[in-house]
Amino acid sequence: MNDVDQSRIRAFVVSSLSAMNYDVSEVDGDTTLGPAGLDLESLALADLAVQVEEEFGVVFELDDMEYTALMSLDEFAAEVRKRLAGTSTVGGAR
């Protein structure tokens, strides 16, 4: 699964957010996941992380949620891709 491109990850995240009843109509790559953008709270971030883990086989630790909330959609997709490649330097990357 290491060859998954960032646009596929991004599309999955947007689809997941939509299924979680978030308005994604104006979301772009620069939209942050936390307070300055989508305003996902910790439970929603954890739910999103679990969905991404199940889809792509990467692991997010509880401590990663603090960093994740500060990421833009594109940064989050890039982080998932790095974790797939085993090159992440954030939190509990595997």
CORNORSUL-V64650 format. One record per residue. N is the residue number from 1. SS is DSSP state (2 for helix, 1 for strand, 0 for the rest). PHI is phi in whole degrees, -180 to 180 (* if undefined). PSI is psi in degrees with one decimal (none if undefined). Layout:
N/SS/PHI/PSI + N/SS/PHI/PSI
This chain:
1/0/*/2.4 + 2/0/-65/-16.0 + 3/0/-93/13.6 + 4/0/-68/128.3 + 5/0/-86/158.8 + 6/2/-62/-33.7 + 7/2/-67/-34.0 + 8/2/-67/-41.4 + 9/2/-63/-46.8 + 10/2/-59/-45.5 + 11/2/-62/-39.3 + 12/2/-64/-43.2 + 13/2/-63/-45.7 + 14/2/-62/-43.4 + 15/2/-62/-41.4 + 16/2/-64/-42.5 + 17/2/-64/-39.6 + 18/2/-63/-43.0 + 19/2/-65/-23.8 + 20/0/-88/11.0 + 21/0/69/30.0 + 22/0/-93/142.6 + 23/0/-77/110.4 + 24/0/-107/13.0 + 25/0/-62/-29.4 + 26/0/-115/15.1 + 27/0/-76/134.7 + 28/0/-133/-176.2 + 29/0/-62/-23.9 + 30/0/-90/-6.0 + 31/0/-69/126.1 + 32/1/-80/154.2 + 33/0/-79/-27.9 + 34/0/-92/-149.4 + 35/0/-55/-34.4 + 36/0/-82/-1.7 + 37/0/-137/-103.2 + 38/0/-72/-18.1 + 39/0/61/42.0 + 40/0/-70/131.2 + 41/0/-86/172.6 + 42/2/-57/-39.9 + 43/2/-65/-41.2 + 44/2/-67/-39.0 + 45/2/-63/-41.6 + 46/2/-64/-41.4 + 47/2/-62/-45.5 + 48/2/-61/-44.0 + 49/2/-60/-42.5 + 50/2/-63/-42.8 + 51/2/-62/-41.8 + 52/2/-67/-41.0 + 53/2/-59/-45.8 + 54/2/-67/-38.1 + 55/2/-76/-41.5 + 56/2/-113/-7.7 + 57/0/75/23.1 + 58/0/-100/163.7 + 59/0/-120/132.4 + 60/0/-115/130.9 + 61/0/-88/161.9 + 62/0/-57/-38.9 + 63/0/-64/-21.8 + 64/2/-72/-20.0 + 65/2/-63/-33.3 + 66/2/-61/-43.9 + 67/2/-72/-39.5 + 68/2/-61/-39.5 + 69/2/-62/-25.0 + 70/2/-89/-8.7 + 71/0/-83/149.2 + 72/1/-80/168.6 + 73/2/-56/-45.7 + 74/2/-66/-38.1 + 75/2/-65/-40.4 + 76/2/-64/-45.3 + 77/2/-62/-39.8 + 78/2/-65/-38.1 + 79/2/-65/-42.0 + 80/2/-61/-44.6 + 81/2/-61/-42.2 + 82/2/-62/-40.8 + 83/2/-65/-36.2 + 84/2/-62/-36.2 + 85/2/-87/-8.4 + 86/0/76/25.7 + 87/0/-117/11.9 + 88/0/-70/148.0 + 89/0/-117/8.8 + 90/0/-98/134.9 + 91/0/45/-131.1 + 92/0/-94/38.4 + 93/0/-57/143.7 + 94/0/-134/none
